[in-house]
Amino acid sequence: MGITMPREAASAAVTAQGDDLALLGLLQLVSPALPIGAFAFSQGLESAFELGWVKDEASLGDWLTGVLDDGLTRCELPVLARLQRAWAERDTEAIAQWDGWLAANRETAELAAEDSRLGASLARLLGSLGLLPVGRSGESPALPAGAGYVTVFAWAAQVRGVAPRQAMLGFAWAWLENQLAVACKALPLGHTAAQRLVERLRPALVAAVDEALVLEDNELGPALPGLALASALHETQYSRLFRS
């Protein structure tokens, strides 16, 4: 004789399974093993090493805190939430608007190239997995031409069923992990020191998402003149490991 599950329990099990799949989809999306080439970019950090602005664990922590507070919190994270909502609402105009806004805020050729190349790489990967938006009437809009990384990431999070807040946390975590990987390669920074910085900055990632979620459109915009200068100088740096 078969055993049947109560309707409420069955519904809860289906919901839990959906949440589990969304979590696994997010982990896949933010994994360093995701083959989009993010490891090749330092976002100006390598230049900050060369200039002596960042030279040890303490100064790296200060640099990352500044980039998080004045950069991601006011740029990528709030726009990621807006883009994910636009994808959910099939709002082609809003998707194009925010994708263009992000492109306009890339202050150097290297930062612009990083955003477009990562976006193109992630789009190719999603295409190979059958996960690109179809762009047909009544269905999800197509990706804008030359869509940047945040725009494609927002679509991937949406199609995987990841809640916006979790998508923002995942994006911030991927940024932090990439920056620490850069430091471990280019600085005399050990992995234990990197983990101390993770412990220091984990609460800051949560606070950044909290703030990003309540910012109005007219409050957005990064203020990172030091990073922009470092990135510009990196374009002519004699010896380098990274493409930005």
N, C-alpha and C positions, 0 to 999 in steps of 0.2 A: 504494500500500500504506500503510495507516494505521500510525502509531507509537503503541505502547502504553506507558504509564507503569508502572514497577514498583509493586507493591502498597504497599510501604513509603513510596515517594515520593508516591504518590497520597494515602495517609493523612496524611502530613505536610502536603501541600498543603491538604487539607480542614481540618486543625487550624489552619494559618496563616490560612486564609480566615476561620475562626470568630473567631480572635484579632483579625484586622483589623476585622471587623464589630463586635466588642465595643468596640474602641478608638474606632471612629467613633461608635458609640452613646454612649459616655462623652463624647466631645467635643461631641456634639449636646446632651447633657444639661447640661453645664457652660458652654455657650456664653452670652455676654452677650446674644446675639440670641434666646435661647429666650424665647418670648412669655409669660412668667408674671409680669412686672411687678417683678422683683427690684430694678431700678434705682430704684424709688420709695422704697426703705427704706434707712436708714443704720445701724440697730441701735444707736441712741444716740450715734453718732459725731458727728452734727451738733450735738447738745447739748454734747458735750465741746469742740467748737470754740467755741461761744457762751460757755461758761464759762471759756475760756482754759486748759483742762487740756491740750489738744492745739493747738499753734499753728505747728508747723514739721515738717520731715522727721524730725528726731531724736525729738521727742516723739510723733509719729505712730507711728514704729517701736516705741517703748516701749509705747504703748497697744496696738498690734496684737499684740505679743509677749505681753503680759499676758492679753489676751482669748483668744489661742490656748492658752497654757499652762494657765490656770485656768478656761477656758470650753470651747472645742471639744474639747480633749484629754480632758476629764472628763465631757463631756455628749454633744454631737452625734456625734462620731466613734465612740466605743465603742458607742453605741446604734445608730448606722447599721449597724455590723457585726452586732449582735445582731438587728436587724430584717431584714437581708438573709438571715441564717441562718434566721430564723423563716419568711420567705416561701418559702425553698427547701424547708423541712420542712413547709410548709402548717400551721403552728402558729398557729391563730387566736387562742388565748389569749395567747401570747407577743406577737403583733403588737399586740393591744389593750392589753396591759400596758405595753409600752414606749412606745406612742403616748401613753397616758395619763400615763406618767412624764414624758415630755418636756413635755407641756402643763402639768403641775404645776410645772415648773421655769421657766416663763416668768413673770418677776417683776413685769412691768408690763402694763397693758392694751395698750400699743403692741406690745410684743414678742409677746404672745399673738396679737394680731390679725395681725401679720406672718406668723407661723408658719401660722396657719389659712388666711390668704388665699393665700399662696404654695402651700400644699398643695392648696387647691381649684383654683387656676389650673393647676397641673401635672396634677392629675387630669382637668380638662376637656381639656387638650391631649392627654393620653394617650388619653382617650376618643375624640377626633377622629381619632387615628391607629390606633384599634382595638387599643390595648395595655393597656386596663384589665383587672385580674383578673376572672375570670368569676364567682367565688363559687358555683360548683356543686359538688355532692358529688363527691369524687375529683379535683377540680381545684383551682386556686389559690383561697384564701379571698378574699372581697370586702374592699375597703378599709373600715376602721372609719368610722363616721359622723363627719364633720368631721375626717378624718385630717390630721395636720400635715405640713409640708413634708418632714421627714426620713423619715417613714414612706412617703410616696409616692415620694420619691427612691430609697429602698431597693428598692421594688418595681420601679421603672423600671430600676435597675441590674441587678436580678436577671433581669428579662425580656429585657434586652439581652445577658445573658451576661457581664457585667463582674465580674471577681473582686473580693471584698470590699476587699482592700487598695487596688486601683486606684480603686474607688468612693470610698473614704475620701480618697485623695489628690485625686481630682477634686472632691469636696465642699469640701475645705479650700482648694483652688485657687480655686474659684468664690467662696468667702467672701472670700479675700484680694483677688481682682480687683474684686469689688464694693466693698469698703472703700476701695481705692485710687481707684476711679472717683468715689466720694463725695468723697474728699479733693481730687481734681483739680477738682471742681465747686465745692466750698465753701471751700476753703483757697487761698491763693496757693502751690499746689504744682504744679510743672510735670511733664510726662510723663517727663522724664529722671530727676527725683527719685523718681518712682513706680517706675521701673525699677531704681533703686538699692535701693529697699526690697524689690522682688521678689528681687533677688540676695541681700540680707541675710536674707530670711525663707524662701527656698526650702528650705534645710537644716532650718529649724525646722518646716516642714510635714511633712517626712519623719520627724523625731524625734517629732512629735506623734502621727503614725499609729503609729509603733513603740510608743510608750507606751500609746496607747489600746487596742492589740491585746492587751496583757497585763494590763489592769486587771480586777479582780474586780468583781462587781456592787456589793458594799458599799463600793467605793472611788470610785464614780461620784457626780457632783454638782458643778455649777459653783460657784465662789466669786468672784463678780464684783460686789461691793457698789457700786463706782464706776460700772460700766456700768448697773446697775439704777437708781441715783440719777440718772444722766444721762438715762436713758430716761424716768423719771418726770417729770423737769423739762421734758423735751421736749414732753410732752403739753400744756403751757401756754406754750410758748415763743412769743413774739409773732410773729416772722418766721421762716419755715422753708421749705426746699426739699423736704424729705423727710417721709414719713409716719411714720417712727419714728426 
